Amino acid sequence: MATSNKSSSPRRTTTSLNQSSSIQSSTSAITNRQLSHLNSQIAQLQANLSDFNDLLTTSCDQYKNIELLGKIHASLFMASRKVFEEEDAMNLNTTNGE
């Protein structure tokens, strides 16, 4: 019986080592899969941030152009007001002079 205990003990040790290495390899596979997924998500985030940066640059350029357009319109309105006031003043002077 002593020999059977000795022979069963190494089997248990071998079995526990196999289970331990099996657990480590499955844990390693899960970790590798998770890291691979994380890497793909980071790549997608980087692409999205690059697109967002391009959109922000375009928006800033458009803002500058819209601001300039607003200043041009304001200048035209002020100039047209002055022209119409001068015309009204000339029309009043000619009608009063009659």
C-alpha positions in Angstrom: 0.0 0.0 0.0 2.9 2.4 0.6 4.0 2.0 -3.0 0.5 2.8 -4.2 0.4 6.0 -2.1 3.8 7.0 -3.6 2.6 6.4 -7.1 -0.7 8.3 -6.6 1.0 11.3 -5.1 3.1 12.1 -8.1 0.0 11.8 -10.3 -1.8 14.3 -8.1 1.1 16.6 -8.3 1.3 16.2 -12.1 -2.5 16.7 -12.3 -2.4 19.8 -10.2 0.5 21.1 -12.3 -1.4 20.4 -15.5 -4.4 22.2 -14.1 -2.3 25.1 -12.9 -0.6 25.5 -16.3 -4.0 25.1 -18.0 -5.4 27.9 -15.8 -2.4 30.1 -16.5 -2.7 29.5 -20.3 -6.4 30.2 -20.3 -5.8 33.3 -18.2 -3.0 34.3 -20.6 -5.3 33.8 -23.6 -8.1 35.9 -22.0 -5.6 38.6 -21.1 -4.2 38.6 -24.6 -7.7 38.8 -26.1 -8.6 41.7 -23.8 -5.4 43.5 -24.6 -6.0 43.0 -28.3 -9.6 44.4 -27.9 -8.3 47.3 -25.9 -5.7 48.0 -28.6 -8.3 48.1 -31.3 -10.5 50.4 -29.2 -7.6 52.8 -28.7 -6.9 52.8 -32.4 -10.5 53.7 -33.1 -10.4 56.4 -30.4 -7.2 57.8 -32.1 -9.0 57.9 -35.5 -12.0 59.6 -34.0 -9.9 62.2 -32.2 -8.1 62.9 -35.5 -11.4 63.4 -37.3 -12.6 65.6 -34.5 -9.5 67.7 -34.7 -10.0 68.2 -38.4 -13.6 69.2 -37.8 -12.6 71.7 -35.1 -10.0 73.2 -37.5 -12.6 73.5 -40.2 -15.1 75.1 -37.7 -12.5 77.6 -36.6 -11.8 78.6 -40.2 -15.6 78.9 -40.9 -16.0 81.1 -37.8 -13.3 83.5 -39.0 -15.0 83.8 -42.4 -18.5 84.2 -40.8 -17.1 86.9 -38.5 -15.6 88.7 -41.5 -18.9 88.4 -43.4 -20.7 89.9 -40.5 -18.3 92.9 -40.4 -18.8 93.4 -44.1 -22.6 93.4 -43.8 -22.4 95.8 -40.9 -20.2 98.1 -42.9 -22.7 98.0 -45.8 -25.6 98.7 -43.6 -23.9 101.7 -42.0 -22.8 103.0 -45.4 -26.3 102.6 -46.9 -27.8 104.4 -43.9 -25.5 107.4 -44.5 -26.3 107.4 -48.2 -30.0 107.3 -47.6 -29.8 110.0 -44.9 -27.9 112.3 -47.3 -30.5 111.6 -50.1 -33.3 112.4 -47.7 -31.6 115.6 -46.6 -31.2 116.6 -50.3 -34.8 115.8 -51.0 -36.0 117.8 -48.1 -33.8 120.8 -49.1 -35.1 120.7 -52.7 -38.8 120.5 -51.6 -38.3 123.3 -49.0 -36.6 125.4 -51.6 -39.6 125.3 -54.0 
